[in-house]
Amino acid sequence: MTLSHRPTRASSARPNRPPRERGTGKAFALAALMHLLLGWFLYHGINWQNNTPAGAEAEIWTEIPDTPAPTPRPAPPPPAPVKLQPAPPPAKDEDADIALQEKKRKQQEAAAREAQLAEQRRQQEEAKQEAEAKRQQQLAAQAAQQKAMQDKQKQIEQQRQADLQKQQQKAQQDKQRQQQQAEAQKQEQLKEQKEKEKEQQEAKAKADAQAKAKAESDAKAKAAAQAKAKADAEAKAKLDAERKARLSQLQGQLGGGTAGSGEGLAKSGTGKGAGGNATSPGYAEKVQRRVRPNIVWAGETAGLETVVSVRCSPSGTLLSANITRSSGNEQWDQAALRAVQRSDPMPVDIDGKAPSSFTITLRPAGG
């Protein structure tokens, strides 16, 4: 007898199907084999009990014949026991017994089949219940897993919302901080601008004060210069008046002659001095000896002659020196003027005083 077992299918409405357990087919095959062996043993056991036993034969003796006493011989070994077959029943009852035995056998087979079917149904029910339990466990596990996933997704969503809120708060804080920094920078710029304007105002006030002080100083200097020029003019006028008075006096002493002039040049000739006032004959030579060493000139010498006008104090201090006639060579003129300026103070005359003004004619050596 072959038994087959199909696992119960889940309803089409159910979303998941429980996995098929391994070894189920093998277990059912072993159960079917055991049922076949059990049926085979039951069948042959009933058939063995229904066999008619074979009959036994025996001989009955009424009298014992006289026989000579046998010579004692060793006893033979006992014969092997003979299996007695039961005697067959009468022929008239054999068919009834066979029918009864066949009926019993059929009943036993039917009972065995019922028991086998009941066992199969029990096993199927147990397998179905086990499968249902496994399916319920799987559904519960899936539900728990789905719930866990939902909880995890919910936690992820909550975390995302929290992170988004933190990001928004951080962005708002950054914006506020940037606004504060911009406001601070604006205030700093305004402060720097005010300080710069203040510095500019202070610098302008300082410049105005300096300009005012400079103007005042220039005005004072100008006034001092004007006063000095006026004093110089007055002193010059006084000196001129004194010179004129002295000239008039000398002219009166000389009987109305003009101011003399003297040549102060050496034979090589480097200069000539002419007295504006009356001087001794050797004064021009003194002037020539004073000025000649101070001439520094390395240029050409031909045709150069410069006249320098000199004003001195009575002690010989050089008051001024100006070029009254140029030689046409600016460099030589400046060299002649520097030589006169380096000769300060001028020598005094025999009366212990230097003339107030006179001219000096200078030519380079070899000119």
KEKE-3310 file (N, C-alpha, C; in steps of 0.2 Angstrom, whole numbers, plus 5000, padded with zeros to 4 digits):
npx = (5004:5003:5006:5002:5006:5001:5006:4996:4989:4991:4979:4974:4972:4980:4996:5008:5017:5021:5037:5042:5045:5060:5063:5050:5043:5051:5048:5035:5036:5043:5033:5023:5029:5031:5018:5014:5022:5016:5003:5006:5012:5000:4991:4997:4999:4985:4981:4989:4984:4972:4974:4971:4974:4985:4980:4983:4991:4989:4993:4984:4985:4978:4982:4997:5009:5017:5034:5050:5062:5071:5088:5098:5101:5110:5102:5093:5096:5084:5070:5068:5057:5041:5032:5016:5003:4988:4972:4962:4947:4930:4924:4912:4911:4922:4921:4913:4921:4932:4925:4921:4934:4939:4930:4933:4946:4945:4938:4948:4957:4950:4948:4962:4965:4956:4962:4974:4971:4965:4977:4984:4976:4977:4991:4991:4983:4991:5002:4996:4992:5004:5011:5002:5004:5018:5016:5009:5018:5028:5020:5018:5032:5035:5026:5031:5043:5040:5034:5045:5052:5044:5044:5058:5059:5050:5058:5069:5063:5059:5072:5077:5068:5072:5085:5083:5077:5087:5096:5089:5088:5102:5105:5097:5103:5116:5113:5108:5120:5128:5121:5123:5137:5138:5132:5141:5152:5148:5146:5159:5165:5158:5163:5177:5176:5171:5182:5192:5187:5187:5201:5205:5199:5206:5219:5216:5213:5226:5234:5228:5231:5245:5247:5242:5251:5262:5259:5258:5271:5278:5273:5278:5292:5292:5289:5300:5310:5306:5308:5322:5326:5323:5330:5343:5342:5341:5353:5362:5359:5363:5377:5380:5378:5387:5399:5398:5399:5412:5419:5417:5424:5437:5439:5438:5450:5459:5459:5449:5450:5447:5442:5455:5462:5469:5481:5480:5487:5497:5512:5510:5496:5481:5470:5461:5459:5449:5447:5432:5431:5443:5459:5474:5489:5494:5483:5476:5484:5485:5472:5472:5482:5474:5463:5468:5473:5461:5455:5448:5450:5449:5446:5445:5455:5456:5451:5442:5434:5429:5419:5417:5407:5409:5404:5409:5411:5418:5428:5432:5424:5414:5400:5392:5393:5392:5390:5394:5398:5397:5407:5403:5404:5397:5401:5414:5411:5404:5415:5424:5416:5414:5427:5429:5420:5426:5436:5433:5437:5439:5455:5461:5464:5478:5474:5468:5455:5443:5438:5421:5415:5419:5426:5431:5441:5442:5452:5456:5471:5484:5475)
npy = (4994:5011:5027:5043:5061:5077:5093:5105:5118:5136:5148:5158:5171:5174:5183:5177:5162:5148:5140:5125:5111:5102:5084:5080:5072:5060:5056:5053:5043:5033:5030:5025:5013:5006:5004:4996:4985:4981:4978:4967:4958:4956:4950:4938:4932:4930:4921:4911:4906:4901:4890:4872:4860:4846:4828:4815:4798:4783:4766:4753:4741:4726:4714:4708:4699:4683:4683:4678:4683:4697:4698:4708:4723:4738:4753:4761:4777:4789:4792:4805:4818:4819:4830:4833:4835:4844:4836:4837:4846:4841:4839:4845:4856:4864:4874:4883:4887:4892:4903:4910:4913:4921:4931:4936:4940:4950:4959:4962:4967:4978:4985:4987:4995:5006:5009:5013:5023:5032:5034:5040:5051:5057:5060:5068:5079:5082:5086:5097:5105:5107:5114:5125:5130:5133:5142:5152:5156:5161:5171:5179:5181:5188:5199:5204:5208:5216:5226:5230:5235:5245:5253:5256:5263:5273:5278:5282:5292:5301:5304:5310:5321:5327:5330:5338:5349:5353:5357:5367:5376:5378:5384:5395:5401:5403:5412:5423:5425:5429:5441:5448:5449:5456:5468:5471:5473:5484:5493:5494:5499:5511:5517:5517:5526:5537:5539:5541:5552:5561:5561:5566:5579:5583:5583:5592:5603:5604:5606:5618:5626:5625:5631:5644:5647:5647:5657:5667:5667:5669:5681:5688:5685:5692:5705:5706:5705:5716:5726:5724:5727:5740:5745:5741:5749:5762:5761:5760:5772:5781:5777:5780:5794:5797:5793:5802:5813:5811:5810:5823:5829:5825:5829:5842:5843:5839:5848:5848:5837:5821:5805:5794:5780:5764:5753:5736:5725:5711:5708:5697:5698:5696:5702:5718:5731:5744:5759:5764:5774:5786:5779:5772:5771:5757:5749:5742:5732:5725:5720:5712:5702:5696:5690:5683:5669:5662:5660:5648:5639:5630:5631:5638:5653:5664:5681:5683:5692:5699:5710:5714:5720:5727:5728:5734:5733:5745:5737:5728:5717:5708:5714:5713:5706:5707:5704:5716:5717:5706:5692:5685:5671:5661:5651:5655:5668:5664:5658:5668:5676:5668:5667:5680:5680:5670:5678:5685:5692:5708:5716:5730:5747:5759:5767:5759:5756:5748:5752:5758:5754:5746:5741:5726:5720:5705:5693:5677:5668:5670:5675)
npz = (5000:4996:5002:5000:5003:5003:5006:5015:5006:5008:5010:4996:4998:5008:5011:5013:5011:5020:5022:5015:5025:5027:5023:5025:5015:5016:5029:5028:5018:5025:5035:5027:5023:5035:5038:5028:5031:5043:5039:5031:5041:5049:5040:5037:5049:5053:5043:5046:5058:5054:5047:5044:5055:5053:5053:5065:5066:5075:5082:5089:5101:5107:5114:5121:5113:5116:5117:5116:5128:5124:5119:5129:5122:5117:5120:5107:5100:5105:5094:5083:5087:5081:5072:5075:5065:5065:5065:5050:5049:5048:5031:5028:5037:5033:5022:5028:5038:5031:5025:5036:5041:5030:5031:5043:5040:5031:5038:5048:5039:5034:5046:5049:5038:5041:5053:5048:5039:5048:5056:5046:5043:5056:5056:5045:5050:5061:5054:5047:5057:5063:5052:5051:5063:5062:5051:5057:5067:5058:5052:5063:5066:5054:5056:5068:5063:5053:5061:5068:5058:5054:5066:5066:5055:5059:5069:5062:5054:5064:5069:5057:5056:5068:5065:5054:5061:5069:5060:5054:5065:5067:5055:5057:5068:5063:5053:5062:5069:5058:5054:5066:5066:5054:5058:5068:5061:5053:5063:5067:5055:5054:5066:5063:5052:5058:5066:5057:5050:5061:5063:5051:5052:5063:5057:5047:5055:5061:5050:5046:5057:5056:5044:5047:5057:5049:5040:5049:5053:5041:5039:5049:5046:5034:5038:5047:5037:5029:5039:5041:5028:5027:5038:5033:5021:5028:5035:5024:5017:5027:5028:5015:5016:5025:5018:5007:5014:5019:5007:5003:5012:5010:4997:5000:5007:4998:4989:4980:4971:4962:4967:4969:4960:4960:4953:4956:4951:4949:4939:4931:4932:4939:4944:4948:4958:4962:4971:4979:4988:4994:4994:5000:4990:4991:4994:4984:4980:4992:4992:4981:4984:4994:4988:4977:4980:4982:4970:4960:4946:4931:4918:4902:4898:4890:4886:4897:4909:4924:4934:4951:4963:4979:4996:5012:5030:5042:5048:5039:5037:5025:5018:5007:4990:4973:4956:4944:4931:4919:4912:4902:4903:4913:4922:4925:4931:4942:4949:4951:4959:4970:4975:4979:4990:4998:5003:5014:5030:5021:5018:5029:5027:5028:5037:5046:5043:5032:5016:5013:5001:4985:4969:4961:4949:4940:4932:4925:4928:4916:4907)
capx = (5000:5007:5003:5005:5004:5002:5005:4990:4991:4988:4973:4976:4971:4986:5001:5015:5017:5026:5042:5041:5049:5063:5062:5043:5042:5054:5045:5029:5037:5044:5027:5019:5033:5029:5011:5014:5025:5012:4998:5009:5012:4994:4988:5000:4997:4978:4981:4993:4980:4966:4976:4968:4980:4985:4978:4989:4989:4991:4991:4981:4986:4974:4986:5004:5011:5023:5040:5056:5066:5076:5094:5099:5105:5110:5096:5095:5094:5077:5068:5066:5050:5037:5027:5009:4998:4981:4968:4958:4940:4926:4923:4906:4912:4928:4919:4910:4927:4935:4921:4922:4941:4940:4926:4937:4952:4942:4936:4954:4960:4946:4950:4969:4964:4953:4967:4980:4968:4965:4983:4986:4972:4980:4997:4990:4981:4996:5006:4993:4993:5011:5012:4998:5008:5024:5014:5007:5024:5031:5016:5020:5038:5034:5022:5036:5049:5037:5033:5051:5054:5040:5047:5064:5057:5048:5064:5073:5059:5060:5079:5078:5065:5076:5091:5081:5076:5093:5099:5086:5090:5109:5105:5095:5109:5121:5110:5108:5127:5131:5118:5127:5144:5138:5130:5147:5157:5145:5147:5166:5166:5156:5168:5183:5174:5171:5189:5195:5184:5190:5208:5205:5197:5212:5224:5215:5214:5233:5236:5226:5235:5252:5247:5241:5257:5267:5257:5261:5279:5280:5271:5283:5298:5292:5290:5307:5314:5305:5311:5329:5328:5322:5336:5348:5342:5343:5361:5365:5358:5368:5384:5381:5378:5394:5404:5398:5402:5419:5422:5417:5429:5443:5439:5440:5457:5464:5458:5443:5452:5442:5445:5460:5462:5476:5481:5483:5488:5504:5514:5506:5489:5475:5464:5462:5455:5448:5444:5426:5433:5450:5463:5481:5491:5495:5477:5474:5489:5482:5466:5474:5485:5469:5458:5471:5474:5455:5452:5449:5447:5453:5444:5449:5457:5456:5446:5438:5435:5423:5419:5413:5406:5410:5403:5412:5411:5425:5432:5433:5419:5411:5393:5389:5397:5388:5393:5392:5399:5399:5412:5400:5405:5393:5405:5420:5408:5403:5421:5426:5412:5416:5434:5428:5416:5430:5441:5430:5436:5444:5460:5460:5469:5483:5471:5464:5448:5442:5433:5414:5413:5424:5425:5437:5441:5446:5454:5460:5479:5486:5470)
capy = (5000:5017:5033:5050:5066:5083:5098:5109:5125:5142:5152:5163:5178:5175:5186:5173:5155:5145:5136:5118:5108:5097:5078:5078:5066:5054:5053:5049:5036:5028:5028:5020:5007:5003:5002:4990:4979:4979:4974:4960:4953:4955:4946:4931:4930:4928:4916:4905:4903:4898:4883:4866:4855:4839:4822:4810:4791:4778:4759:4751:4734:4723:4709:4708:4692:4681:4683:4677:4689:4699:4699:4715:4727:4745:4756:4765:4784:4791:4795:4813:4820:4820:4836:4831:4839:4843:4833:4841:4846:4837:4842:4849:4863:4868:4880:4888:4890:4897:4909:4914:4916:4926:4937:4939:4943:4956:4964:4964:4971:4984:4988:4989:5001:5011:5012:5016:5029:5036:5036:5045:5058:5060:5063:5074:5084:5085:5090:5103:5109:5110:5119:5131:5133:5137:5148:5157:5158:5165:5177:5183:5184:5193:5205:5207:5211:5222:5231:5232:5239:5252:5256:5258:5269:5279:5281:5286:5298:5305:5306:5315:5327:5330:5332:5344:5354:5355:5360:5374:5380:5380:5389:5402:5403:5405:5418:5428:5427:5433:5447:5451:5450:5461:5474:5473:5476:5490:5498:5495:5503:5518:5519:5519:5531:5543:5541:5544:5559:5565:5562:5571:5586:5585:5585:5599:5609:5605:5610:5625:5629:5626:5636:5650:5649:5648:5663:5672:5667:5672:5688:5690:5686:5697:5711:5707:5707:5723:5730:5724:5730:5747:5746:5741:5755:5767:5761:5762:5779:5784:5776:5785:5801:5797:5792:5808:5818:5810:5812:5830:5832:5823:5833:5849:5843:5838:5854:5847:5832:5816:5799:5790:5773:5761:5746:5731:5718:5709:5708:5692:5700:5692:5706:5725:5734:5752:5761:5769:5780:5787:5773:5772:5767:5750:5745:5738:5726:5720:5716:5707:5696:5692:5687:5678:5662:5659:5658:5641:5639:5626:5632:5643:5660:5670:5686:5683:5698:5700:5715:5712:5726:5724:5732:5731:5737:5748:5732:5724:5712:5708:5714:5710:5705:5706:5704:5721:5716:5699:5691:5681:5664:5660:5647:5660:5673:5662:5656:5675:5678:5663:5669:5686:5678:5667:5682:5689:5699:5711:5720:5737:5752:5761:5771:5754:5755:5746:5756:5755:5750:5747:5736:5722:5717:5699:5689:5671:5669:5669:5678)
capz = (5000:4995:5005:4998:5007:5000:5012:5014:5003:5011:5006:4991:5001:5013:5007:5013:5011:5024:5018:5016:5029:5024:5026:5026:5011:5018:5034:5025:5015:5030:5038:5023:5023:5041:5038:5023:5034:5048:5036:5029:5047:5051:5035:5037:5056:5053:5038:5049:5063:5051:5043:5047:5058:5050:5057:5068:5066:5080:5082:5096:5102:5113:5118:5120:5111:5120:5113:5120:5130:5119:5121:5130:5117:5119:5118:5102:5102:5104:5088:5083:5088:5075:5073:5074:5061:5068:5060:5047:5051:5043:5025:5028:5040:5030:5018:5033:5042:5027:5024:5042:5041:5025:5033:5048:5037:5028:5044:5050:5034:5034:5052:5048:5033:5044:5057:5044:5037:5054:5057:5041:5045:5062:5054:5041:5054:5065:5050:5045:5063:5064:5047:5053:5069:5059:5047:5062:5069:5053:5051:5069:5065:5049:5059:5072:5059:5050:5066:5070:5052:5055:5072:5064:5050:5063:5073:5057:5052:5070:5069:5052:5058:5073:5062:5050:5065:5072:5054:5054:5071:5066:5050:5060:5073:5059:5050:5067:5070:5052:5055:5072:5063:5049:5062:5071:5056:5051:5068:5067:5050:5056:5071:5059:5048:5062:5069:5051:5049:5067:5061:5045:5055:5067:5053:5044:5060:5062:5044:5046:5062:5054:5039:5050:5060:5044:5038:5054:5053:5035:5040:5054:5043:5029:5042:5049:5031:5027:5044:5040:5022:5029:5042:5028:5017:5032:5036:5017:5016:5032:5025:5009:5018:5028:5012:5004:5018:5019:5001:5002:5017:5007:4992:5002:5009:4992:4984:4975:4966:4962:4971:4965:4959:4959:4950:4961:4948:4948:4932:4928:4932:4941:4947:4949:4963:4961:4977:4978:4992:4994:4998:5000:4984:4991:4996:4979:4981:4998:4990:4976:4988:4998:4983:4972:4982:4983:4964:4958:4939:4927:4911:4897:4901:4885:4886:4903:4914:4928:4939:4957:4968:4986:5002:5018:5036:5043:5051:5033:5036:5019:5019:5000:4984:4967:4949:4941:4924:4918:4907:4897:4905:4919:4927:4928:4935:4949:4952:4953:4965:4976:4977:4983:4996:5002:5005:5019:5029:5017:5022:5030:5024:5032:5043:5051:5041:5025:5012:5013:4995:4980:4964:4960:4942:4941:4926:4927:4927:4910:4903)
cpx = (5005:5003:5006:5002:5006:5001:5000:4993:4988:4983:4977:4976:4977:4992:5007:5013:5022:5031:5040:5046:5053:5062:5055:5041:5045:5051:5038:5030:5039:5038:5023:5022:5031:5022:5010:5016:5020:5006:5000:5009:5005:4990:4991:4999:4990:4978:4984:4988:4974:4968:4973:4974:4979:4983:4984:4986:4992:4989:4989:4982:4982:4978:4993:5006:5017:5029:5045:5059:5071:5083:5095:5104:5105:5104:5097:5093:5087:5075:5067:5059:5047:5032:5020:5005:4991:4977:4963:4951:4936:4925:4917:4907:4918:4926:4917:4916:4931:4932:4922:4929:4942:4936:4930:4943:4950:4941:4943:4957:4957:4948:4957:4969:4962:4958:4973:4977:4967:4972:4986:4983:4975:4987:4996:4988:4986:5001:5003:4993:5000:5013:5008:5002:5014:5022:5012:5013:5028:5027:5018:5027:5039:5031:5027:5041:5046:5036:5040:5054:5051:5043:5054:5063:5055:5053:5068:5070:5060:5067:5080:5074:5069:5082:5089:5080:5082:5097:5096:5088:5098:5109:5102:5100:5114:5119:5110:5116:5130:5128:5122:5134:5143:5136:5137:5152:5154:5147:5155:5168:5164:5161:5174:5182:5174:5178:5193:5193:5187:5198:5209:5204:5203:5218:5223:5216:5222:5236:5235:5230:5242:5252:5246:5247:5262:5266:5260:5268:5281:5278:5277:5290:5298:5292:5297:5311:5313:5309:5319:5331:5327:5328:5342:5348:5344:5351:5364:5365:5363:5375:5385:5382:5385:5400:5404:5401:5410:5423:5422:5423:5436:5444:5441:5448:5462:5463:5454:5445:5447:5446:5449:5459:5468:5476:5484:5485:5496:5506:5511:5499:5484:5469:5466:5457:5455:5444:5438:5428:5441:5454:5470:5483:5492:5489:5475:5478:5487:5476:5467:5477:5480:5465:5462:5471:5467:5452:5454:5446:5452:5451:5448:5450:5456:5450:5441:5439:5429:5424:5414:5413:5405:5408:5405:5411:5418:5430:5435:5429:5415:5403:5389:5394:5393:5392:5390:5393:5401:5404:5409:5400:5403:5398:5411:5417:5407:5409:5424:5422:5413:5423:5434:5425:5421:5435:5439:5434:5441:5449:5458:5465:5474:5480:5467:5457:5448:5437:5426:5412:5418:5423:5432:5436:5445:5446:5457:5467:5480:5481:5472)
cpy = (5006:5023:5039:5055:5073:5088:5103:5116:5130:5145:5157:5170:5179:5178:5181:5166:5152:5140:5129:5115:5102:5090:5076:5072:5060:5051:5050:5043:5031:5025:5023:5013:5003:5000:4996:4984:4977:4976:4967:4956:4952:4949:4939:4928:4927:4921:4910:4902:4900:4892:4877:4862:4848:4833:4818:4803:4788:4771:4757:4743:4731:4718:4710:4701:4690:4680:4682:4683:4691:4699:4706:4718:4734:4748:4761:4772:4785:4794:4802:4814:4822:4825:4833:4836:4838:4840:4838:4840:4842:4842:4847:4856:4867:4874:4885:4891:4895:4903:4914:4917:4921:4932:4941:4943:4949:4961:4966:4969:4978:4988:4991:4995:5007:5014:5016:5023:5034:5039:5042:5052:5061:5064:5069:5080:5087:5089:5097:5108:5112:5115:5125:5134:5137:5143:5154:5160:5163:5171:5182:5186:5189:5200:5208:5211:5217:5228:5234:5237:5246:5256:5260:5264:5275:5282:5285:5292:5303:5308:5311:5321:5331:5334:5339:5350:5357:5359:5367:5378:5382:5385:5396:5405:5406:5412:5424:5430:5431:5440:5451:5453:5456:5468:5476:5476:5483:5495:5499:5500:5511:5521:5521:5525:5538:5545:5544:5551:5564:5566:5567:5578:5588:5587:5591:5604:5610:5609:5617:5629:5630:5631:5643:5652:5650:5655:5669:5673:5670:5680:5692:5691:5691:5704:5712:5709:5714:5728:5730:5727:5738:5749:5746:5748:5762:5767:5763:5770:5783:5783:5780:5792:5802:5797:5799:5813:5818:5812:5819:5833:5831:5828:5840:5849:5843:5844:5853:5842:5826:5810:5795:5783:5770:5754:5741:5724:5717:5709:5703:5694:5695:5696:5713:5727:5742:5754:5766:5775:5781:5782:5775:5769:5760:5746:5740:5731:5722:5716:5710:5701:5692:5688:5682:5671:5659:5658:5651:5640:5635:5626:5636:5650:5666:5674:5686:5688:5699:5706:5714:5718:5723:5730:5729:5736:5740:5743:5727:5718:5713:5708:5712:5710:5703:5707:5710:5721:5709:5698:5687:5673:5664:5657:5652:5665:5671:5660:5663:5677:5674:5665:5675:5685:5674:5671:5686:5687:5702:5715:5727:5741:5754:5765:5766:5753:5752:5751:5753:5752:5751:5741:5733:5719:5711:5696:5683:5672:5666:5672:5684)
cpz = (5000:4998:5002:5002:5004:5006:5010:5011:5007:5007:5001:4993:5006:5009:5007:5013:5015:5020:5020:5020:5026:5027:5027:5022:5013:5024:5032:5022:5020:5034:5034:5023:5029:5041:5033:5027:5040:5045:5034:5035:5049:5047:5036:5044:5056:5049:5042:5055:5060:5047:5047:5049:5054:5055:5059:5067:5072:5080:5089:5096:5108:5117:5116:5118:5115:5115:5118:5122:5126:5123:5123:5125:5120:5116:5112:5104:5101:5097:5088:5083:5082:5076:5071:5070:5064:5062:5057:5049:5046:5037:5025:5032:5037:5026:5023:5036:5037:5026:5030:5043:5036:5027:5039:5046:5034:5033:5046:5045:5034:5040:5052:5043:5037:5049:5054:5041:5042:5056:5052:5042:5051:5060:5050:5045:5059:5061:5048:5051:5064:5058:5049:5059:5066:5055:5052:5065:5064:5052:5057:5069:5060:5052:5063:5068:5055:5055:5068:5064:5053:5061:5070:5059:5054:5066:5068:5055:5058:5070:5063:5053:5063:5070:5058:5055:5068:5066:5053:5059:5070:5061:5053:5064:5068:5055:5055:5068:5064:5052:5060:5069:5058:5053:5065:5067:5053:5056:5068:5061:5051:5061:5067:5055:5052:5065:5063:5050:5055:5065:5056:5048:5059:5063:5049:5049:5061:5056:5044:5051:5060:5048:5042:5054:5055:5041:5042:5054:5047:5036:5044:5050:5037:5033:5044:5043:5029:5032:5043:5033:5023:5033:5037:5024:5021:5033:5030:5016:5021:5030:5019:5011:5021:5023:5009:5008:5019:5013:5000:5006:5013:5001:4994:5004:5003:4987:4979:4970:4967:4966:4966:4965:4958:4956:4955:4957:4948:4940:4928:4927:4933:4944:4947:4954:4962:4968:4976:4982:4991:4998:4996:4993:4985:4993:4991:4979:4986:4996:4985:4979:4992:4993:4979:4974:4982:4976:4962:4951:4935:4920:4907:4900:4897:4886:4891:4908:4918:4933:4945:4961:4975:4991:5008:5024:5037:5045:5045:5032:5029:5020:5013:4995:4978:4961:4946:4933:4923:4912:4901:4898:4912:4924:4930:4932:4942:4952:4955:4960:4971:4979:4981:4990:5001:5005:5011:5026:5024:5021:5023:5028:5029:5038:5047:5049:5034:5022:5012:5007:4990:4975:4963:4953:4942:4934:4928:4925:4920:4905:4900)
residu = (MET:THR:LEU:SER:HIS:ARG:PRO:THR:ARG:ALA:SER:SER:ALA:ARG:PRO:ASN:ARG:PRO:PRO:ARG:GLU:ARG:GLY:THR:GLY:LYS:ALA:PHE:ALA:LEU:ALA:ALA:LEU:MET:HIS:LEU:LEU:LEU:GLY:TRP:PHE:LEU:TYR:HIS:GLY:ILE:ASN:TRP:GLN:ASN:ASN:THR:PRO:ALA:GLY:ALA:GLU:ALA:GLU:ILE:TRP:THR:GLU:ILE:PRO:ASP:THR:PRO:ALA:PRO:THR:PRO:ARG:PRO:ALA:PRO:PRO:PRO:PRO:ALA:PRO:VAL:LYS:LEU:GLN:PRO:ALA:PRO:PRO:PRO:ALA:LYS:ASP:GLU:ASP:ALA:ASP:ILE:ALA:LEU:GLN:GLU:LYS:LYS:ARG:LYS:GLN:GLN:GLU:ALA:ALA:ALA:ARG:GLU:ALA:GLN:LEU:ALA:GLU:GLN:ARG:ARG:GLN:GLN:GLU:GLU:ALA:LYS:GLN:GLU:ALA:GLU:ALA:LYS:ARG:GLN:GLN:GLN:LEU:ALA:ALA:GLN:ALA:ALA:GLN:GLN:LYS:ALA:MET:GLN:ASP:LYS:GLN:LYS:GLN:ILE:GLU:GLN:GLN:ARG:GLN:ALA:ASP:LEU:GLN:LYS:GLN:GLN:GLN:LYS:ALA:GLN:GLN:ASP:LYS:GLN:ARG:GLN:GLN:GLN:GLN:ALA:GLU:ALA:GLN:LYS:GLN:GLU:GLN:LEU:LYS:GLU:GLN:LYS:GLU:LYS:GLU:LYS:GLU:GLN:GLN:GLU:ALA:LYS:ALA:LYS:ALA:ASP:ALA:GLN:ALA:LYS:ALA:LYS:ALA:GLU:SER:ASP:ALA:LYS:ALA:LYS:ALA:ALA:ALA:GLN:ALA:LYS:ALA:LYS:ALA:ASP:ALA:GLU:ALA:LYS:ALA:LYS:LEU:ASP:ALA:GLU:ARG:LYS:ALA:ARG:LEU:SER:GLN:LEU:GLN:GLY:GLN:LEU:GLY:GLY:GLY:THR:ALA:GLY:SER:GLY:GLU:GLY:LEU:ALA:LYS:SER:GLY:THR:GLY:LYS:GLY:ALA:GLY:GLY:ASN:ALA:THR:SER:PRO:GLY:TYR:ALA:GLU:LYS:VAL:GLN:ARG:ARG:VAL:ARG:PRO:ASN:ILE:VAL:TRP:ALA:GLY:GLU:THR:ALA:GLY:LEU:GLU:THR:VAL:VAL:SER:VAL:ARG:CYS:SER:PRO:SER:GLY:THR:LEU:LEU:SER:ALA:ASN:ILE:THR:ARG:SER:SER:GLY:ASN:GLU:GLN:TRP:ASP:GLN:ALA:ALA:LEU:ARG:ALA:VAL:GLN:ARG:SER:ASP:PRO:MET:PRO:VAL:ASP:ILE:ASP:GLY:LYS:ALA:PRO:SER:SER:PHE:THR:ILE:THR:LEU:ARG:PRO:ALA:GLY:GLY)
# end
